[in-house]
Amino acid sequence: MGDFHQNGVVSTLHDFGTKSIDDMEAELKVFSGYRPMELILPSLYSELEGPALQNIVDQISQVDYLNHVVIGLDKADRGQYERAFSFFKQLNKPFSLLWNDGPRLKAIQAELDAKGLGLIPPGKGRNVWFCIGLVHARAKAGAVALHDCDILTYERSLLARLFYPIANPNFQFEFCKGYYSRVATSKMNGRVARLLVTPLLMALERVLGPNDYLDFMKSFRYILAGEFSFQRSLIPELRIPSDWGLEVGILSEMQRNQASSRICQVDIADKYDHKHQELSESDRRAGLSRMSVDITKVLIRKLATQGNSFGAETFRTIKATYYRMALDMVRFYQTDAEMNGLSYDIDFEERAVELFCENIMIAGDAFSSSPMETPFIPSWTRVLSAIPDLAFRLRKAVEEDNQEQR
């Protein structure tokens, strides 16, 4: 059972185990008449052959409050796209499948490139951006949710709890972030969140001083959770990061654009496990190493826009402060793990801290050498001001691709 702690910055919605999933789904079915619900699933084709997605589809097929599902499919040739379309028929509800590597969507991407609006690498960020563009073009959803396709412990209660704060017309929330405990296979996971993000936010606050943005970010129990929901009205102005700072970047956008009283976080799962990235100590362009650099750059850029100055001395001070705080965190987690009967590899944890410490300096050097670099994909408002009929043509392209498979 969860606690009832509130941090005073954003509302925390707990799971006390006092409402059944059947009752919640019955209410969501009623809410769908007021706020139609659409789910976004960004997916690689390889995830269709992985251990998680079949169960996710089976679970979603059991809910009756969803109006539509939008799936973004990456790294698929024509044959794989056709197999994916047949696979997602198991959802037993209306869906749209974006074939991001197909000729129609590639033509749209080329047009964006020509306008200087789409010079972004393929990846989850671009996938999500096209998906929310389709939701916007369809103009039928009131509430939108997004989660990954590699969740090994997925249950349909996760989806219900993720949608509920946004779909309930009696609530005032416009954006909701999911959170959960990252414990699986008798050990703590979520290493980047535990050993980089939490102590880095604390270090930034100590070095730079009190800051509303840092208070906001520290209020979230699991910043790197890939599950969130929002009202469709947010889509036009929402900027999506194209790198591995997606989750941190979206929260930064919410802090910039929305009142904190309109934002909440919700406990969506008792257990959560998904595909794990390697630490990648020997390759800074991959795994958790690259992720740590991208996340640090997002935080630095955001703080710089608020007038904070970052020179070489500042970065060295942040690194030293982070290192001490992160090592303290390792001891906290060690005792927490021991008390709960979990295994805990101190050597690996401290190696991760040392890697993240080095990557803070790499992120600082990258920011200093390219202070104008931005990983954000242009908002749909900007894109549609440059190409007014693009949303219509995106919807038409997806519908034509899908019609060929029906």
C-alpha positions in Angstrom: 0.0 0.0 0.0 1.3 3.4 -0.9 1.8 6.3 1.6 -0.2 9.6 1.5 2.8 12.0 1.2 2.3 15.2 -0.8 5.2 17.5 -1.7 3.2 20.6 -2.2 4.4 21.3 -5.8 2.3 18.9 -7.8 -0.5 16.6 -6.7 0.4 13.0 -6.0 -2.3 10.4 -6.5 -1.7 7.2 -4.6 -2.9 3.7 -4.9 -4.3 2.7 -1.5 -5.7 -0.5 -2.9 -9.3 0.6 -2.0 -10.8 0.8 -5.5 -11.0 -2.2 -7.8 -9.9 -2.1 -11.4 -13.4 -3.1 -12.5 -14.9 0.0 -10.7 -12.3 2.3 -12.2 -12.9 0.9 -15.7 -16.6 1.3 -15.4 -16.1 5.0 -14.5 -13.7 5.4 -17.4 -16.4 4.0 -19.7 -18.7 6.8 -18.5 -16.0 9.4 -18.8 -15.3 8.4 -22.4 -18.6 10.0 -23.4 -17.2 13.3 -22.1 -13.6 12.9 -23.0 -12.9 10.3 -25.7 -9.6 8.5 -24.9 -6.8 7.7 -27.4 -3.6 5.7 -26.6 -0.3 6.2 -28.2 2.1 3.3 -28.5 5.6 4.1 -30.0 7.1 0.8 -31.1 10.0 -0.7 -32.8 9.2 -3.6 -35.1 11.6 -5.8 -33.0 9.2 -5.3 -30.0 6.6 -7.4 -31.9 9.0 -10.3 -31.5 10.0 -9.5 -27.9 8.6 -10.9 -24.7 6.3 -7.9 -23.7 4.2 -6.6 -26.5 1.9 -9.6 -27.0 0.7 -9.4 -23.3 0.3 -5.6 -23.7 -2.0 -6.1 -26.7 -3.9 -8.8 -24.9 -4.5 -6.6 -21.9 -5.5 -3.6 -24.0 -8.0 -5.7 -25.9 -9.9 -6.3 -22.7 -10.7 -2.6 -22.0 -13.8 -1.0 -23.5 -13.3 2.7 -22.7 -10.6 3.4 -25.4 -11.9 5.1 -28.6 -8.7 4.7 -30.7 -5.1 3.5 -30.5 -2.3 5.2 -32.4 0.8 3.1 -33.0 4.1 4.5 -34.3 6.1 1.8 -36.0 9.9 2.3 -36.5 12.5 0.2 -38.4 10.0 -1.9 -40.5 10.2 -2.8 -44.1 7.0 -3.4 -46.1 6.7 -7.0 -45.1 7.2 -6.2 -41.5 4.7 -3.4 -41.7 2.1 -5.8 -43.1 2.8 -8.3 -40.3 2.6 -5.5 -37.7 -0.8 -4.4 -39.0 -2.1 -8.0 -38.7 -0.6 -8.2 -35.2 -2.3 -5.1 -33.9 -5.7 -6.3 -35.1 -5.7 -8.2 -31.9 -6.4 -4.9 -30.1 -10.1 -5.5 -31.1 -10.6 -1.7 -31.4 -10.0 1.0 -33.9 -6.3 1.8 -34.5 -4.0 3.7 -36.8 -0.6 2.4 -37.6 2.0 4.9 -38.7 4.6 3.2 -40.9 7.4 5.7 -40.3 9.7 4.0 -42.8 7.1 3.8 -45.5 7.2 6.0 -48.7 4.3 8.2 -47.7 5.6 9.2 -44.3 9.1 9.5 -45.6 7.9 12.0 -48.2 6.4 14.1 -45.4 9.6 13.9 -43.5 11.5 15.0 -46.6 9.2 18.0 -46.9 9.9 18.9 -43.3 13.6 18.6 -44.0 13.4 20.9 -46.9 11.7 23.5 -44.8 14.3 23.2 -42.1 11.7 21.7 -39.7 12.6 18.1 -39.6 16.3 17.7 -39.4 16.0 15.2 -36.6 17.3 11.7 -36.3 14.9 8.7 -36.2 14.1 7.6 -32.7 11.4 7.6 -30.0 11.2 11.4 -30.0 10.4 11.6 -33.7 8.0 8.6 -33.4 6.1 10.3 -30.6 6.0 13.6 -32.5 4.4 12.0 -35.5 1.9 10.1 -33.3 0.7 13.2 -31.5 0.5 15.0 -34.8 -1.9 12.3 -36.0 -4.0 12.6 -32.8 -4.1 16.3 -33.3 -5.1 15.9 -37.0 -7.9 13.4 -36.1 -9.3 15.9 -33.6 -11.4 13.4 -31.8 -9.6 12.7 -28.5 -10.2 14.6 -25.3 -7.6 12.6 -23.2 -4.4 11.1 -24.6 -2.1 8.6 -22.9 1.3 7.2 -23.9 3.4 4.3 -22.8 6.2 2.1 -24.1 5.9 -1.3 -25.7 8.5 -3.2 -23.7 6.8 -3.4 -20.3 7.2 -7.0 -19.1 4.9 -6.6 -16.1 2.0 -4.8 -17.9 -1.5 -5.1 -16.5 -4.5 -3.2 -17.8 -4.8 -1.5 -14.4 -1.7 0.5 -15.4 -3.6 2.0 -18.3 -6.7 2.7 -16.3 -4.8 4.5 -13.5 -2.8 6.5 -16.1 -5.9 7.7 -17.9 -8.1 8.4 -14.9 -6.8 11.8 -13.7 -7.1 13.3 -17.2 -10.3 11.6 -18.3 -12.3 12.4 -15.1 -14.2 15.6 -16.0 -14.4 16.5 -12.3 -10.6 16.8 -12.1 -8.6 19.9 -13.2 -5.5 18.1 -14.4 -4.1 18.7 -17.9 -0.9 16.5 -17.6 -0.3 13.4 -15.6 3.0 11.5 -15.0 3.0 7.9 -14.0 5.3 6.5 -11.3 6.0 3.1 -9.8 8.6 1.1 -7.8 11.5 0.0 -10.0 12.1 -3.3 -8.2 12.2 -6.6 -10.1 14.1 -9.9 -10.0 15.1 -9.2 -6.4 17.0 -6.0 -7.1 16.6 -2.3 -7.6 16.5 -1.0 -11.2 16.1 2.5 -12.4 19.8 3.2 -12.0 19.8 6.5 -14.1 17.0 7.9 -12.0 18.4 6.8 -8.7 22.1 7.5 -9.2 22.1 10.4 -11.8 18.9 12.4 -11.8 18.1 12.6 -8.1 21.6 13.5 -6.8 22.2 15.8 -9.8 19.1 17.8 -9.1 20.2 18.1 -5.5 23.7 19.2 -6.6 22.4 21.8 -9.0 20.2 23.2 -6.2 23.1 23.4 -3.8 25.4 25.1 -6.4 22.9 27.4 -8.1 20.6 28.1 -5.1 16.8 27.8 -4.7 15.0 27.4 -8.0 11.4 26.8 -8.9 12.3 24.6 -11.8 14.5 22.3 -9.7 11.7 22.2 -7.0 9.3 21.1 -9.7 11.6 18.4 -11.1 12.4 17.1 -7.6 8.8 16.7 -6.8 8.4 13.7 -9.3 8.9 10.3 -7.8 10.1 8.8 -11.1 11.1 11.4 -13.6 12.2 8.9 -16.2 8.9 7.0 -16.4 7.8 6.7 -20.0 4.2 6.7 -19.1 2.1 10.0 -19.1 -1.3 11.3 -20.1 -2.5 14.7 -21.1 -5.4 16.6 -22.6 -5.3 16.9 -26.4 -5.4 20.7 -26.2 -1.7 20.6 -25.1 -0.5 19.1 -28.4 -0.1 22.2 -30.6 2.4 23.9 -28.3 4.2 20.8 -27.0 7.8 20.5 -28.0 9.1 16.9 -28.1 12.9 16.3 -27.5 14.5 14.1 -30.2 17.2 12.7 -28.0 17.2 10.5 -24.9 16.1 13.4 -22.7 12.5 12.8 -23.8 10.9 12.4 -20.4 12.9 15.2 -18.7 12.3 17.5 -21.7 8.6 17.0 -21.6 8.4 17.7 -17.9 10.4 20.8 -18.6 7.9 21.9 -21.1 5.1 21.3 -18.6 6.8 23.5 -16.0 7.2 26.2 -18.6 3.7 26.2 -20.0 1.3 24.9 -17.3 0.3 25.8 -13.8 1.5 23.3 -11.3 -2.0 22.9 -10.0 -2.9 21.4 -13.4 -0.2 18.7 -13.2 -0.2 15.5 -11.2 1.6 12.2 -10.8 -0.1 8.9 -10.2 0.9 5.5 -8.9 0.2 3.1 -11.8 1.8 -0.2 -10.8 2.9 -2.3 -7.9 5.7 -3.8 -9.9 7.3 -2.7 -13.2 10.0 -4.2 -15.3 11.0 -3.6 -18.9 13.9 -3.9 -21.3 17.2 -2.7 -19.7 19.9 -0.7 -21.4 23.6 -1.5 -20.9 25.7 0.8 -18.8 28.0 1.1 -21.9 31.1 2.2 -20.2 33.2 1.8 -23.3 30.9 3.6 -25.7 29.6 7.0 -24.7 27.2 7.0 -27.7 25.1 4.2 -26.5 23.2 2.8 -23.5 22.9 4.5 -20.1 26.1 6.5 -20.8 24.5 8.3 -23.8 21.3 8.7 -21.8 23.1 10.3 -18.9 24.7 12.9 -21.2 21.4 13.8 -23.0 19.5 14.1 -19.7 22.2 16.3 -18.2 22.2 18.6 -21.3 18.4 19.0 -21.0 18.7 20.2 -17.4 21.6 22.5 -18.2 19.9 24.1 -21.2 16.7 24.7 -19.2 18.6 26.3 -16.3 20.5 28.5 -18.7 17.3 29.8 -20.2 16.4 31.0 -16.7 19.5 33.1 -16.5 22.0 30.7 -14.8 25.5 31.0 -16.0 27.6 27.9 -16.6 31.4 28.2 -16.9 34.1 25.7 -16.5 34.4 26.4 -12.8 30.6 25.9 -12.3 30.6 22.5 -14.1 33.6 21.4 -11.9 31.7 22.4 -8.8 28.5 20.7 -9.9 30.5 17.5 -10.7 32.2 17.5 -7.3 29.0 18.2 -5.4 27.1 15.5 -7.5 29.8 12.9 -6.8 29.6 13.3 -3.0 25.8 13.2 -3.0 25.6 10.2 -5.4 28.0 8.2 -3.3 25.9 9.0 -0.2 22.9 7.8 -2.2 24.7 4.5 -2.9 24.8 3.9 0.9 21.2 4.8 1.3 20.2 2.3 -1.4 22.4 -0.4 0.0 20.7 -0.3 3.4 17.3 0.0 1.8 18.0 -3.1 -0.3 19.3 -5.1 2.6 16.3 -4.3 4.8 14.0 -5.5 2.0 16.0 -8.7 1.2 17.2 -7.4 -2.2 20.6 -8.0 -3.8 22.8 -5.0 -4.2 26.1 -4.7 -6.2 28.0 -1.8 -4.6 30.8 -2.1 -7.1 28.6 -1.7 -10.1 26.6 1.1 -8.5 29.7 3.1 -7.8 31.1 2.4 -11.3 27.8 3.9 -12.6 28.3 7.0 -10.4 31.8 7.4 -11.7 30.6 7.1 -15.3 27.8 9.6 -14.7 30.2 12.0 -13.0 32.5 12.0 -16.1 29.4 12.4 -18.3 28.4 15.6 -16.5 31.6 17.2 -17.7 31.0 15.8 -21.2 27.6 17.3 -21.2 29.0 20.6 -19.9 31.6 20.7 -22.7 28.9 19.9 -25.3 26.8 22.8 -24.0 29.7 25.2 -23.9 30.8 24.4 -27.4 27.3 24.5 -28.9 25.1 26.7 -26.6 22.5 27.2 -29.4 22.0 23.5 -30.0 18.4 22.4 -29.3 17.2 18.8 -29.5 13.5 19.9 -29.6 11.4 19.0 -32.6 9.4 22.1 -33.6 5.9 22.3 -32.1 2.9 21.5 -34.3 1.8 25.1 -34.1 5.1 26.2 -35.8 5.0 23.4 -38.4 1.4 24.1 -39.4 2.2 27.8 -39.7 4.8 26.9 -42.3 2.9 24.1 -44.0 -0.8 24.7 -43.2 -2.2 21.4 -44.7 0.5 19.1 -43.3 -1.7 17.6 -40.5 -4.4 16.8 -43.0 -1.9 15.2 -45.3 -0.3 13.2 -42.5 -3.7 11.8 -41.6 -4.4 11.0 -45.3 -1.1 9.3 -45.7 -1.6 7.1 -42.6 -5.2 6.2 -43.7 -4.0 5.3 -47.2 -1.3 3.0 -45.8 -3.8 1.4 -43.4 -6.5 1.1 -46.0 -4.2 -1.1 -48.2 -4.1 -3.6 -45.3 -7.8 -3.8 -44.5 
